[in-house]
Amino acid sequence: MGLDLDAAAGLLTVRGERVPTAELRRAPEAVPDGSVPIGTRDAAALRLTIDGRPGHIAPGQGRWTRRSHRVDVIYGGVLYRLLPDSPSGSRLVKDGRRIADFSSDGAGHVWADWHQDVAPPLREDAAVGYVLATAFGTGAEPSWRLLVRALAGLAR
């Protein structure tokens, strides 16, 4: 599996024997945000293609709740959602059904644990999961921990 992220250019390419080539591009005019590997959570500034066919991507704002860090993709009539469920991991849901758990190290390495009833995964499922986990990272702190950190920062 090849995961090639050029954060400065805003281009992520996923390719391999068992996945169709997938690309996620950030618009050149988008101001890069260093808190997200692809550089933005603005759906209007992102273009996703898998095997040359477009997908619709809708990242959450990534604010105070784990749910706000979700990323939705509609591809081939299927709704995918990558949703953080721990500080370091996220689950991939396909049409409402959990199909895999992803984790990443923030340095371009991504791991997937496919649920037994979908292993091996469909090619498109793998492409979407790896694109989202690489482009947006995995995991998010719980809301209470973010609030404590914010309050601690104000007290200093």
Contact map, one row per residue, 1 for C-alpha under 8 A:
111000000000011111100000000000000000000000000000000000000000000000000000000000000000000000000000000000000000000000000000000000000000000000000000000000000000
111100000000111100000000000000000000000000000000000000000000000000000000000000000000000000000000000000000000000000000000000000000000000000000000000000000000
111110000001111000000000000000000000000000000000000000000000000000000000000000000000000000000000000000000001100000000000000000000100010000000000000000000000
011111000001110000000000000000000000000000000000000000000000000000000000000000000000000000000000000000000001000000000000000000000000000000000000000000000000
001111100111100000000000000000000000010000000000000000000000000000000000000000000000000000000000000000000001000000000000000000000000011000000000000000000000
000111111111000000000000000000000000000000000000000000000000000000000000000000000000000000000000000000000000000000000000000000000000000000000000000000000000
000011111111000000000000000000000000111000000000000000000000000000000000000000000000000000000000000000000000000000000000000000000000000000000000000000000000
000001111100000000000000000000010000000000000000000000000000000000000000000000000000000000000000000000000000000000000000000000000000000000000000000000000000
000001111110000000000000010100000000000000000000000000000000000000000000000000000000000000000000000000000000000000000000000000000000000000000000000000000000
000011111111000000000000111100000000011000000000000000000000000000000000000000000000000000000000000000000000000000000000000000000000000000000000000000000000
000011101111100000000011110000000000010000000000000000000000000000000000000000000000000000000000000000000000000000000000000000000000000000000000000000000000
001111100111110000000011100000000000010000000000000000000000000000000000000000000000000000000000000000000000000000000000000000000010001000000000000000000000
011110000011111000001111000000000000000000000000000000000000000000000000000000000000000000000000000000000000000000000000000000000010000000000000000000000000
111100000001111100111110000000000000000000000000000000000000000000000000000000000000000000000000000000000000000000000000000000100110000000000000000000000000
111000000000111110111100000000000000000000000000000000000000000000000000000000000000000000000000000000000000000000000000000000100000000000000000000000000000
110000000000011111111000000000000000000000000000000000000000000000000000000000000000000000000000000000000000000000000000000000000000000000000000000000000000
100000000000001111110000000000000000000000000000000000000000000000000000000000000000000000000000000000000000000000000000000000000000000000000000000000000000
100000000000000111110000000000000000000000000000000000000000000000000000000000000000000000000000000000000000000000000000001000000000000000000000000000000000
100000000000011111111000000000000000000000000000000000000000000000000000000000000000000000000000000000000000000000000000001101100000000000000000000000000000
000000000000011111111100000000000000000000000000011000000000000000000000000000000000000000000000000000000000000000000000001100100000000000000000000000000000
000000000000111100111110000000000000000000000000011100000000000000000000000000000000000000000000000000000000000000000000000000100000000000000000000000000000
000000000000111000011111000000000000000000000001111100000000000000000000000000000000000000000000000000000000000000000000000000110010000000000000000000000000
000000000011110000001111100000000000000000000011110000000000000000000000000000000000000000000000000000000000000000000000000000000010000000000000000000000000
000000000011100000000111110000000000000000000111100000000000000000000000000000000000000000000000000000000000000000000000000000000010001000000000000000000000
000000000111000000000011111000000000010000000111000000000000000000000000000000000000000000000000000000000000000000000000000000000000000000000000000000000000
000000001110000000000001111101000000011100001110000000000000000000000000000000000000000000000000000000000000000000000000000000000000000000000000000000000000
000000000100000000000000111111000000000000001110000000000000000000000000000000000000000000000000000000000000000000000000000000000000000000000000000000000000
000000001100000000000000011111000000000000000000000000000000000000000000000000000000000000000000000000000000000000000000000000000000000000000000000000000000
000000000000000000000000001111100000000000000000000000000000000000000000000000000000000000000000000000000000000000000000000000000000000000000000000000000000
000000000000000000000000011111110000000100001000000000000000000000000000000000000000000000000000000000000000000000000000000000000000000000000000000000000000
000000000000000000000000000011111000001100000000000000000000000000000000000000000000000000000000000000000000000000000000000000000000000000000000000000000000
000000010000000000000000000001111100001100000000000000000000000000000000000000000000000000000000000000000000000000000000000000000000000000000000000000000000
000000000000000000000000000000111111001100000000000000000000000000000000000000000000000000000000000000000000000000000000000000000000000000000000000000000000
000000000000000000000000000000011111101000000000000000000000000000000000000000000000000000000000000000000000000000000000000000000000000000000000000000000000
000000000000000000000000000000001111101000000000000000000000000000000000000000000000000000000000000000000000000000000000000000000000000000000000000000000000
000000000000000000000000000000001111111110000000000000000000000000000000000000000000000000000000000000000000000000000000000000000000001110000000000000000000
000000100000000000000000000000000111111100000000000000000000000000000000000000000000000000000000000000000100000000000000000000000000011110000000000000000000
000010100111000000000000110000000001111100000000000000000000000000000000000000000000000000000000000000000000000000000000000000000000001100000000000000000000
000000100100000000000000010000111111111110000000000000000000000000000000000000000000000000000000000000000000000000000000000000000000000000000000000000000000
000000000000000000000000010001111001111111001100000000000000000000000000000000000000000000000000000000000000000000000000000000000000000000000000000000000000
000000000000000000000000000000000001001111100000000000000011110000000000000000000000000000000000000000000000000000000000000000000000000000000000000000000000
000000000000000000000000000000000000000111111100000000000110000000000000000000000000000000000000000000000000000000000000000000000000000000000000000000000000
000000000000000000000000000000000000000011111110000000001110000000000000000000000000000000000000000000000000000000000000000000000000000000000000000000000000
000000000000000000000000000000000000000001111100000000000000000000000000000000000000000000000000000000000000000000000000000000000000000000000000000000000000
000000000000000000000000011001000000000101111110000000000000000000000000000000000000000000000000000000000000000000000000000000000000000000000000000000000000
000000000000000000000001111000000000000101111111000000001000000000000000000000000000000000000000000000000000000000000000000000000000000000000000000000000000
000000000000000000000011111000000000000000101111100001111000000000000000000000000000000000000000000000000000000000000000000000000000000000000000000000000000
000000000000000000000111100000000000000000000111110001111000000000000000000000000000000000000000000000000000000000000000000000000000000000000000000000000000
000000000000000000000111000000000000000000000011111111100000000000000000000000000000000000000000000000000000000000000000000000000000000000000000000000000000
000000000000000000011110000000000000000000000001111111100000000000000000000000000000000000000000000000000000000000000000000100100000000000000000000000000000
000000000000000000011100000000000000000000000000111110000000000000000000000000000000000000000000000000000000000000000000000000000000000000000000000000000000
000000000000000000001100000000000000000000000000111111000000000000000000000000000000000000000000000000000000000000000000000000000000000000000000000000000000
000000000000000000000000000000000000000000000000111111100000000000000000000000000000000000000000000000000000000000000000000000000000000000000000000000000000
000000000000000000000000000000000000000000000011110111110000000000000000001000000000000000000000000000000000000000000000000000000000000000000000000000000000
000000000000000000000000000000000000000000000011110011111000000000000000111100000000000000000000000000000000000000000000000000000000000000000000000000000000
000000000000000000000000000000000000000000000011000001111100000000000000111000000000000000000000000000000000000000000000000000000000000000000000000000000000
000000000000000000000000000000000000000000100111000000111110000000000011110000000000000000000000000000000000000000000000000000000000000000000000000000000000
000000000000000000000000000000000000000001100000000000011111000000000011100000000000000000000000000000000000000000000000000000000000000000000000000000000000
000000000000000000000000000000000000000011100000000000001111100000001111000000000000000000000000000000000000000000000000000000000000000000000000000000000000
000000000000000000000000000000000000000010000000000000000111110000111111000000000000000000000000000000000000000000000000000000000000000000000000000000000000
000000000000000000000000000000000000000010000000000000000011111000011000000000000000000000000000000000000000000000000000000000000000000000000000000000000000
000000000000000000000000000000000000000010000000000000000001111111111100000000000000000000000000000000000000000000000000000000000000000000000000000000000000
000000000000000000000000000000000000000000000000000000000000111111011000000000000000000000000000000000000000000000000000000000000000000000000000000000000000
000000000000000000000000000000000000000000000000000000000000011111010000000000000000000000000000000000000000000000000000000000000000000000000010011000000000
000000000000000000000000000000000000000000000000000000000000011111111000000000000000000000000000000000000000000000000000000000000000000000001110000000000000
000000000000000000000000000000000000000000000000000000000000011111111100000000000011100000000000000000000000000000000000000000000000000000111110000000000000
000000000000000000000000000000000000000000000000000000000001010011111100000000000011000000000000000000000000000000000000000000000000000000000000000000000000
000000000000000000000000000000000000000000000000000000000001111111111100000000000000000000000000000000000000000000000000000000000000000000000000000000000000
000000000000000000000000000000000000000000000000000000000011111011111110000000000011000000000000000000000000000000000000000000000000000000010000000000000000
000000000000000000000000000000000000000000000000000000000011010001111111000000001111000000000000000000000000000000000000000000000000000000000000000000000000
000000000000000000000000000000000000000000000000000000001111000000001111100000001110000000000000000000000000000000000000000000000001000000000000000000000000
000000000000000000000000000000000000000000000000000000001111000000000111110000111100000000000000000000000000000000000000000000000000000000000000000000000000
000000000000000000000000000000000000000000000000000000111100000000000011111000111000000000000000000000000000000000000000000000010000000000000000000000000000
000000000000000000000000000000000000000000000000000000111000000000000001111111110000000000000000000000000000000000000000000000000000000000000000000000000000
000000000000000000000000000000000000000000000000000001110000000000000000111111110000000000000000000000000000000000000000000000000000000000000000000000000000
000000000000000000000000000000000000000000000000000000100000000000000000011111000000000000000000000000000000000000000000000000000000000000000000000000000000
000000000000000000000000000000000000000000000000000000000000000000000000011111100000000000000000000000000000000000000000000000000000000000000000000000000000
000000000000000000000000000000000000000000000000000000000000000000000000011111110000000000000110000000000000000000000000000000000000000000000000000000000000
000000000000000000000000000000000000000000000000000000000000000000000001111011111000000000000111000000000000000000000000000000000000000000000000000000000000
000000000000000000000000000000000000000000000000000000000000000000000001111001111100000000011110000000000000000000000000000000010000000000000000000000000000
000000000000000000000000000000000000000000000000000000000000000000000111100000111110000000111100000000000000000000000000000000000000000000000000000000000000
000000000000000000000000000000000000000000000000000000000000000000000111000000011111000001111000000000000000000000000000000000001001100000000000000000000000
000000000000000000000000000000000000000000000000000000000000000001101110000000001111100001111000000000000000000000000000000000000000000000100000000000000000
000000000000000000000000000000000000000000000000000000000000000001101100000000000111111111100000000000000000000000000000000000000000000001110000000000000000
000000000000000000000000000000000000000000000000000000000000000001000000000000000011111011100000000000000000000000000000000000000000000000110000000000000000
000000000000000000000000000000000000000000000000000000000000000000000000000000000001111111000000000000000000000000000000000000000000000000111100000000000000
000000000000000000000000000000000000000000000000000000000000000000000000000000000001111110000000000000000000000000000000000000000000000000111100000000000000
000000000000000000000000000000000000000000000000000000000000000000000000000000000001011111000000000000110000000000000000000000000000000001110000000000000000
000000000000000000000000000000000000000000000000000000000000000000000000000000000001111111100000000011110000000000000000000000000000000001110000000000000000
000000000000000000000000000000000000000000000000000000000000000000000000000000000111110111110000000011100000000000000000000000000000100001100000000000000000
000000000000000000000000000000000000000000000000000000000000000000000000000000001111100011111000011111000000000000000000000000000000000000000000000000000000
000000000000000000000000000000000000000000000000000000000000000000000000000000011110000001111100011111000000000000000000000000001000000000000000000000000000
000000000000000000000000000000000000000000000000000000000000000000000000000000011110000000111111111100000000000000000000000000000000000000000000000000000000
000000000000000000000000000000000000000000000000000000000000000000000000000001111000000000011111111000000000000000000000000000000000000000000000000000000000
000000000000000000000000000000000000000000000000000000000000000000000000000001110000000000001111100000000000000000000000000000000000000000000000000000000000
000000000000000000000000000000000000000000000000000000000000000000000000000000100000000000001111110000000000000000000000000000000000000000000000000000000000
000000000000000000000000000000000000000000000000000000000000000000000000000000000000000000001111111000000000000000000000000000000000000000000000000000000000
000000000000000000000000000000000000000000000000000000000000000000000000000000000000000000111101111100000000000000100000000000000000000000000000000000000000
000000000000000000000000000000000000000000000000000000000000000000000000000000000000000000111100111110000000000001100100000000000000000000000000000000000000
000000000000000000000000000000000000000000000000000000000000000000000000000000000000000000111000011111000000000111100000000000000000000000000000000000000000
000000000000000000000000000000000000000000000000000000000000000000000000000000000000000011110000001111100000000111100000000000000000000000000000000000000000
000000000000000000000000000000000000000000000000000000000000000000000000000000000000000011110000000111110000011110000000000000001000100001000000000000000000
000000000000000000000000000000000000000000000000000000000000000000000000000000000000000111000000000011111000011100000000000000000000100011100000000000000000
000000000000000000000000000000000000000000000000000000000000000000000000000000000000000110000000000001111111111000000000000000000000110011000000000000000000
000000000000000000000000000000000000000000000000000000000000000000000000000000000000000000000000000000111111110000000000000000000000000000000000000000000000
000000000000000000000000000000000000100000000000000000000000000000000000000000000000000000000000000000011111100000000000000000000000000010000000000000000000
000000000000000000000000000000000000000000000000000000000000000000000000000000000000000000000000000000011111100000000000000000000000000000000000000000000000
001110000000000000000000000000000000000000000000000000000000000000000000000000000000000000000000000000011111110000000000000000000000010000000000000000000000
001000000000000000000000000000000000000000000000000000000000000000000000000000000000000000000000000000011111111000000000000000000000010000000000000000000000
000000000000000000000000000000000000000000000000000000000000000000000000000000000000000000000000000001111001111100000000000000000100110000000000000000000000
000000000000000000000000000000000000000000000000000000000000000000000000000000000000000000000000000001110000111110000000000000000000000000000000000000000000
000000000000000000000000000000000000000000000000000000000000000000000000000000000000000000000000000111100000011111000000000000000000000000000000000000000000
000000000000000000000000000000000000000000000000000000000000000000000000000000000000000000000000000111000000001111100000000000000000000000000000000000000000
000000000000000000000000000000000000000000000000000000000000000000000000000000000000000000000000001110000000000111110111100000000000000000000000000000000000
000000000000000000000000000000000000000000000000000000000000000000000000000000000000000000000000011110000000000011111110000000000000000000000000000000000000
000000000000000000000000000000000000000000000000000000000000000000000000000000000000000000000000000000000000000001111110000000000000000000000000000000000000
000000000000000000000000000000000000000000000000000000000000000000000000000000000000000000000000000000000000000000111110000000000000000000000000000000000000
000000000000000000000000000000000000000000000000000000000000000000000000000000000000000000000000001000000000000001111111110000000000000000000000000000000000
000000000000000000000000000000000000000000000000000000000000000000000000000000000000000000000000000000000000000001111111100000000000000000000000000000000000
000000000000000000000000000000000000000000000000000000000000000000000000000000000000000000000000000000000000000001000111110000000000000000000000000000000000
000000000000000000000000000000000000000000000000000000000000000000000000000000000000000000000000000000000000000001000111111011000000000000000000000000000000
000000000000000000000000000000000000000000000000000000000000000000000000000000000000000000000000000000000000000000000101111111000000000000000000000000000000
000000000000000001110000000000000000000000000000000000000000000000000000000000000000000000000000000000000000000000000000111111100000000000000000000000000000
000000000000000000110000000000000000000000000000010000000000000000000000000000000000000000000000000000000000000000000000011111110000000000000000000000000000
000000000000000000000000000000000000000000000000000000000000000000000000000000000000000000000000000000000000000000000000111111111000000000000000000000000000
000000000000000000100000000000000000000000000000000000000000000000000000000000000000000000000000000000000000000000000000111111111100000000000000000000000000
000000000000011000111100000000000000000000000000010000000000000000000000000000000000000000000000000000000000000000000000001111111110000000000000000000000000
000000000000000000000100000000000000000000000000000000000000000000000000100000010000000000000000000000000000000000000000000111111111000000000000000000000000
000000000000000000000000000000000000000000000000000000000000000000000000000000000100000000010000000001000000000000000000000011111111100000000000000000000000
001000000000010000000000000000000000000000000000000000000000000000000000000000000000000000000000000000000000010000000000000001111111110000000000000000000000
000000000001110000000111000000000000000000000000000000000000000000000000000000000000000000000000000000000000000000000000000000111111111000000000000000000000
000000000000000000000000000000000000000000000000000000000000000000000010000000000100000000000000000000000000000000000000000000011111111110000000000000000000
000000000000000000000000000000000000000000000000000000000000000000000000000000000100000001000000000001110000010000000000000000001111111111000000000000000000
001010000000000000000000000000000000100000000000000000000000000000000000000000000000000000000000000000010001110000000000000000000111111111000000000000000000
000010000001000000000001000000000001110000000000000000000000000000000000000000000000000000000000000000000000000000000000000000000011111110000000000000000000
000000000000000000000000000000000001110000000000000000000000000000000000000000000000000000000000000000000000000000000000000000000001111111000000000000000000
000000000000000000000000000000000001100000000000000000000000000000000000000000000000000000000000000000110100000000000000000000000001111111100000000000000000
000000000000000000000000000000000000000000000000000000000000000000000000000000000001000111000000000001110000000000000000000000000000110111110000000000000000
000000000000000000000000000000000000000000000000000000000000000001000000000000000011111111000000000000100000000000000000000000000000000011111000000000000000
000000000000000000000000000000000000000000000000000000000000000001001000000000000001111110000000000000000000000000000000000000000000000001111100000000000000
000000000000000000000000000000000000000000000000000000000000000011000000000000000000011000000000000000000000000000000000000000000000000000111110110000000000
000000000000000000000000000000000000000000000000000000000000000011000000000000000000011000000000000000000000000000000000000000000000000000011111110000000000
000000000000000000000000000000000000000000000000000000000000000111000000000000000000000000000000000000000000000000000000000000000000000000001111111000000000
000000000000000000000000000000000000000000000000000000000000000000000000000000000000000000000000000000000000000000000000000000000000000000000111111100000000
000000000000000000000000000000000000000000000000000000000000000000000000000000000000000000000000000000000000000000000000000000000000000000001111111110000000
000000000000000000000000000000000000000000000000000000000000000100000000000000000000000000000000000000000000000000000000000000000000000000001111111111000000
000000000000000000000000000000000000000000000000000000000000000100000000000000000000000000000000000000000000000000000000000000000000000000000011111111100000
000000000000000000000000000000000000000000000000000000000000000000000000000000000000000000000000000000000000000000000000000000000000000000000001111111110000
000000000000000000000000000000000000000000000000000000000000000000000000000000000000000000000000000000000000000000000000000000000000000000000000111111111000
000000000000000000000000000000000000000000000000000000000000000000000000000000000000000000000000000000000000000000000000000000000000000000000000011111111100
000000000000000000000000000000000000000000000000000000000000000000000000000000000000000000000000000000000000000000000000000000000000000000000000001111111110
000000000000000000000000000000000000000000000000000000000000000000000000000000000000000000000000000000000000000000000000000000000000000000000000000111111111
000000000000000000000000000000000000000000000000000000000000000000000000000000000000000000000000000000000000000000000000000000000000000000000000000011111111
000000000000000000000000000000000000000000000000000000000000000000000000000000000000000000000000000000000000000000000000000000000000000000000000000001111111
000000000000000000000000000000000000000000000000000000000000000000000000000000000000000000000000000000000000000000000000000000000000000000000000000000111111
000000000000000000000000000000000000000000000000000000000000000000000000000000000000000000000000000000000000000000000000000000000000000000000000000000011111
